[in-house]
Amino acid sequence: MQALAKVDPNNGDARLTVGEGSSNVGTALFKMGRLQEALSGFDQAVAIFEKGLTADPRQEGVNFDLMLAHVWRASLLAALSDPAAALDEYQKALAIDQRLTQIDPGNSDWRETMAGIRAKMGDFFRRQGQRHPAQENYRQAIAAARDILNADASKQEPHYILAAACFGMGELCSLRAQRMSGALKQQINDWNEAKSWYQQSAEAWSQIRSPGALSEEGFDWGSPADTTRAAAHCEAAISSLRTLAAR
């Protein structure tokens, strides 16, 4: 496709396919831990998609590809310890989604994508130690995913989003429980709340036919095994605290 695009610079389809390939290679390199190489792939993809939208800013496929590249680039920049740049990428992805939602408000796909971005932003803020914005983004993601599933329970992507956002809420509760000192009753309550969120995450995972390393839309949402391990950790913590309380 690079050869075709070089031979015919006006071949928009070839150029956009190169962009998709660059984004896919960036994703693979990121998963392999080759971060700087991955960043180069996403940079190339974003440049191609932005150029492709100059002729028609409403192209849904190209907008989606650009949005996804921004989300992956945000995760990559966060991993490279550049949180300000990462947040800027998330905001760019969100702006694309909000613009397309306004153009086509009846399209549930864009509401679904916005829920995904919110879940990813929740992860970002949680890892930055910013509990309240993390919680707010997770809650928006959960509400949107459940709303979409109430209309069509067969959709798969909202289950991924719900699983990830509920897991994130569980992580927030677990962190709070671990930081508590003294008050055993409050610690037990926090661990129970975390366990409840992990159970909701597990339920969402159970609704996905064949969970993959990436979802059908190209997002990385973790795995059911993460939820199982976290729930087991909650159970062990609760049991230990109850033993202490009984002494």
C-alpha positions in Angstrom: 0.0 0.0 0.0 2.9 2.3 0.6 4.1 1.6 -2.9 0.7 2.3 -4.4 0.4 5.6 -2.4 3.8 6.6 -3.6 3.0 5.9 -7.2 -0.3 7.7 -7.0 -0.3 10.5 -4.4 -4.0 11.1 -5.1 -4.9 7.5 -4.2 -6.7 8.4 -0.9 -7.7 4.8 -0.2 -4.1 3.6 -0.4 -2.9 6.4 1.8 -5.6 5.7 4.5 -4.8 2.0 4.4 -1.1 2.9 5.2 -2.5 5.0 8.1 -4.5 2.0 9.4 -1.4 -0.3 9.0 0.8 2.2 10.8 -1.7 2.4 13.7 -1.9 -1.4 13.9 1.9 -1.8 13.9 2.0 0.9 16.6 -0.4 -1.1 18.7 1.6 -4.3 18.3 4.8 -2.6 19.1 3.2 -1.0 22.2 2.0 -4.4 23.4 5.6 -5.7 22.9 7.0 -2.9 25.0 8.8 -1.1 22.1 7.4 2.2 23.1 9.4 4.7 21.0 8.9 2.6 17.8 5.2 2.5 18.6 5.0 6.2 19.0 6.5 6.7 15.6 3.8 4.4 14.1 1.0 6.4 15.8 2.5 9.7 14.8 2.5 8.6 11.2 -1.1 7.3 11.4 -2.4 10.5 13.0 -0.8 12.7 10.3 -2.3 10.5 7.5 -5.8 10.5 9.1 -5.8 14.3 9.7 -4.9 14.9 6.1 -7.6 12.4 5.0 -10.2 14.5 6.8 -9.3 17.8 5.2 -11.5 16.9 2.2 -14.5 15.6 4.2 -14.3 16.1 8.0 -17.5 13.9 8.4 -15.9 10.7 7.2 -16.9 8.4 10.1 -14.4 5.6 9.4 -11.4 8.0 9.3 -12.7 9.9 12.3 -12.9 6.6 14.2 -9.4 5.6 13.1 -8.0 9.0 14.2 -9.9 8.8 17.5 -8.5 5.3 18.2 -4.9 6.4 17.3 -5.2 9.3 19.8 -6.4 7.0 22.6 -3.5 4.6 21.9 -1.0 7.5 21.7 -2.4 8.8 25.0 -1.8 5.4 26.7 1.7 5.3 25.2 2.6 8.8 26.4 1.4 8.0 29.9 3.6 5.0 29.9 6.5 7.3 28.8 5.8 9.4 31.9 4.3 12.4 29.9 0.9 12.8 31.6 0.2 16.3 30.2 0.7 15.1 26.6 -1.3 12.0 27.4 -4.3 14.0 28.7 -4.1 16.2 25.6 -4.4 13.1 23.4 -7.5 11.9 25.4 -9.1 15.3 25.0 -8.5 15.2 21.3 -10.1 11.8 21.1 -13.1 13.1 23.1 -13.4 16.2 21.0 -13.7 14.0 17.8 -16.4 11.8 19.4 -18.4 14.8 20.7 -18.3 16.5 17.3 -19.5 13.3 15.5 -22.2 12.7 18.2 -23.6 16.2 17.5 -23.6 15.6 13.8 -25.4 12.2 14.2 -27.0 12.1 17.7 -29.0 9.0 16.9 -25.8 6.9 16.2 -25.2 4.7 19.3 -21.7 3.8 18.0 -20.4 7.3 18.9 -22.0 7.1 22.3 -20.4 3.7 22.7 -17.0 5.2 21.7 -17.4 8.1 24.1 -18.0 5.5 26.9 -14.8 3.8 25.9 -12.8 7.0 26.0 -14.3 7.8 29.5 -13.2 4.4 30.8 -9.7 5.0 29.4 -9.6 8.4 31.0 -10.7 6.8 34.3 -7.7 4.5 34.1 -5.4 7.4 33.3 -6.6 9.5 36.3 -6.5 6.5 38.6 -2.9 5.8 37.7 -2.0 9.4 38.3 -3.5 9.2 41.8 -6.4 11.5 41.0 -9.3 9.6 42.6 -12.2 12.0 42.0 -11.8 12.6 38.2 -11.1 8.8 37.8 -14.3 8.0 39.6 -16.3 10.5 37.6 -15.0 9.2 34.2 -15.7 5.6 35.3 -19.2 6.5 36.4 -19.9 8.1 33.0 -18.6 5.1 31.2 -20.6 2.7 33.2 -23.9 4.7 32.8 -23.4 5.0 29.1 -22.5 1.3 28.5 -25.5 0.2 30.5 -27.8 2.5 28.7 -26.6 1.1 25.3 -26.9 -2.5 26.5 -30.4 -1.8 27.8 -31.3 -1.0 24.2 -29.3 -3.9 22.6 -27.8 -6.5 25.0 -26.2 -8.3 22.0 -23.6 -5.6 21.5 -20.2 -6.7 22.6 -18.1 -3.5 23.0 -20.2 -2.1 25.8 -19.6 -5.3 27.8 -15.8 -4.7 27.5 -16.3 -1.1 28.6 -18.4 -2.1 31.5 -16.0 -4.8 32.6 -13.0 -2.3 32.4 -14.8 0.6 34.2 -16.2 -1.6 37.0 -12.7 -3.1 37.4 -11.3 0.4 37.7 -13.9 1.3 40.4 -12.9 -1.8 42.2 -9.2 -0.7 42.1 -10.1 2.7 43.5 -11.9 1.0 46.5 -9.0 -1.4 47.0 -6.5 1.5 47.1 -8.7 3.2 49.7 -8.9 0.1 51.8 -5.1 -0.5 51.7 -4.5 3.1 52.8 -6.8 2.9 55.8 -5.2 2.3 59.2 -7.0 1.3 62.4 -10.8 1.4 61.6 -11.2 -2.3 60.7 -14.9 -1.9 60.0 -14.3 0.7 57.4 -11.5 -1.3 55.8 -13.9 -4.3 55.6 -16.6 -2.1 54.0 -14.1 -0.8 51.4 -12.9 -4.3 50.5 -16.6 -5.4 50.2 -17.3 -2.5 47.9 -14.3 -3.4 45.8 -15.4 -7.0 45.7 -18.8 -5.9 44.5 -17.3 -3.9 41.6 -15.0 -6.8 40.7 -18.1 -9.1 40.6 -19.9 -6.6 38.3 -16.7 -6.6 36.1 -16.7 -10.5 36.0 -20.4 -10.5 35.1 -19.7 -8.2 32.1 -16.8 -10.4 31.0 -19.1 -13.4 31.1 -21.3 -11.7 28.5 -18.5 -11.5 26.0 -18.5 -14.4 23.6 -14.7 -14.8 23.1 -12.7 -12.1 25.0 -9.6 -11.2 23.0 -6.4 -9.3 23.8 -8.1 -6.4 22.0 -11.8 -5.7 21.7 -13.6 -5.8 18.3 -13.2 -2.0 18.1 -9.4 -2.1 18.8 -9.2 -1.2 22.5 -7.2 -2.9 25.2 -9.4 -3.6 28.1 -7.4 -6.1 30.2 -8.7 -9.6 30.8 -11.1 -11.7 32.9 -8.1 -13.1 34.8 -7.3 -9.7 36.2 -10.8 -9.5 37.7 -10.6 -13.0 39.1 -7.3 -12.3 40.8 -8.5 -9.0 42.2 -11.7 -10.5 43.6 -9.7 -13.3 45.3 -7.4 -10.7 46.8 -10.5 -8.9 48.3 -11.8 -12.2 49.8 -8.4 -12.8 51.4 -8.2 -9.3 52.8 -11.8 -9.4 54.2 -11.1 -12.8 55.8 -7.9 -11.5 57.4 -9.6 -8.4 58.8 -12.5 -10.3 60.2 -10.1 -12.6 62.0 -8.4 -9.5 63.5 -11.8 -8.0 64.5 -12.8 -11.2 66.3 -9.8 -11.2 68.5 
